[in-house]
Each structure stands twice: as structure tokens, then as C-alpha cells.
Amino acid sequence: MPVLLDLSERAKLRLTGTDRVRFLNGQVTNDVRKANANLAMAACVLNAKGRMDAFVFISANDAELLLDADMDLRENLTARLDRYIIADDVAIEDLTDSRALFHVTGDVAPALPNESHWRRSKRFGVAGWDLWVDAAEREQVLQSLAAQDTLVEGGARENLRIEQGVPRWGRELTSEIIPVEANLENDAIDYAKGCYIGQEVISRMKMSGQKNKRLCGLVSLEGVPLVVETRLHAGEKDAGWITSATHSDSLGKELALGYVKRGFNEVGTELMGPGRVMITDLPFR
């Protein structure tokens, strides 16, 4: 069943100027040349060591690129991009307070009684649609959308995210994480595009096929609530840590996301955290 999410709290930026596509393409892991008015593509902004500076969604109109990211990145993302504008014809404008953003899951875009433009987007592990509107229209549009689909907020939204195995900035995504460790390679990395900051690290990891750790699903085998930042152990060896946790009413289980080190992260492996936990496929079933 489709659900509605109000993502208006996210940081939103607009890039304009004749060099905007070339410039941003040198900053992110996905191919900005493929961005268009009907798609919001995921991408990572990295440092030279391949670690994450930001996780963003990008779409394009005729004369602009639109980016959105976690609100905690509002100032840092702008500063990070601005630092690399040298002689480029690129301007960055903060739209956070002037635009609202909605997302609805489902294969078909919702109908609205106007000419609202929906963009395909995969934000919560399943097909979905984004809608940007002026902030002044937020309440009216929210009411129209909520009449069609269930609005998911607060803890229920976090529960949905964890069940779907979707990493979040500040939890699974931090400045210490390389995107392939967070299972972002399929949706957020284009290995055939040109150079970008951090590409050498990403390319080496693809060639070697090795990750020091990877994001995994964890299920309590004893029904014990799982706790964020708890370390995981295999015997006396440190095997990783929990990044997000929830009780899933729909599955009747205590679930968590966490990073598990190489050698301990195969599906079916049992570890010790708050009681016995088992690594499982994502999304949770």
C-alpha cells in the first residue's frame, strides 16, 4: 500500500549557471548528465579518501539542478560544493525555506487536481515519486495527498526506513563511511562516468571486491530490544556495531541495522550484542 512522507524539512539547493552539470558531475558519484525533470537520482559527495561528505538526491530542469539532503547537511553541503567552484559559471542558492518536498511510494504517481510534476525516486527501498512545491502551498498539497495515501511520520517513518534497510545520514552514513560499505553502489554510483573526487578509492574497491565492513540487517533471536551503538562480538572478537534499531510490529521482531566487519557478515551468521542476533537479508522480511 502506498504511503505519503512529508520531507519538507530536508535541505534543498538549486544550482544554476552554464557549467552546473559539468561542475556537479565532478563532485558526485552518479552521472549528473542523466539527471532530468522526471527523475531524482541518488548520489554521494565524497572526500579524496572516498569517505562521505553528503548523500543527496539530484534532479534537473531546463536551467537548474535541484539537490536535497538531510537537514544536518544544510550548511556543510553548500560550503563543500562552493569550495570547488573556481572559474566555473555556477551559482548555489538555498531553497530550504522556500520549497516543500513530498514523497509517495508506489509504481504510479498520485493524481492531483493541478499540473504538479512528479519525479521518479527510490528513497525508501521501493519505487516512489517526489513532488517539489512552493512552501506556501505545503499545507494545501499535504491535505490533498493525505486524502489519497496514508501519511507516515515520526517513529513510523523511521520504522519504515529500518525495515527497508535504507541508510540515513547521521546513523549509517557518516564521514567515516565509504558508500559501497552502505550498500549504495547500485543506486548511487555510476562506475562508467568520468572522474570525480574520491573515485580512485571507489574504483579500487570495485576491482578488489573487498570491503572492510558492510551494512547488514540484524534480528534479535531472543526478542531482546536492540540498542544503537552497541558493539557486536563473535566470541571475543569485535565484529561491528549497531547504527539504528526498532521494534517492527508488522514483522513482530526486534530489528537493527549495523556495520559488520569482513569475515563475520555473511547472512545467517550469529553474533552477540544485546543477546544473540543473526545477520539477515535486507530489506527485512
ABEGO torsion letter per residue (X at the ends): XBBBBBAAABBBBBBBEAAAAAAAAAABABBAAABBAABBBBBBBBBAAGBBABBBBBBBBAABBBBBBBAAAAAAAAAAAAAABBABBBBBBBAAAABBBBBBBEABBBBBABABBBBBBBAAGBBBBBBBBBAAAAAAAAAAAAAABBBBBEAAAAAAAAAAGBBBBGBABBAABBAAAAGAAAAABBAABBBBBGAAAAAAAAAAGBBABBBBBBBBAAGBBBBBGBBBBBEABBAEBBABBBBBAAAGBBBBBBBBBBGAABBGBBBBBBEBBBBBBOBBX
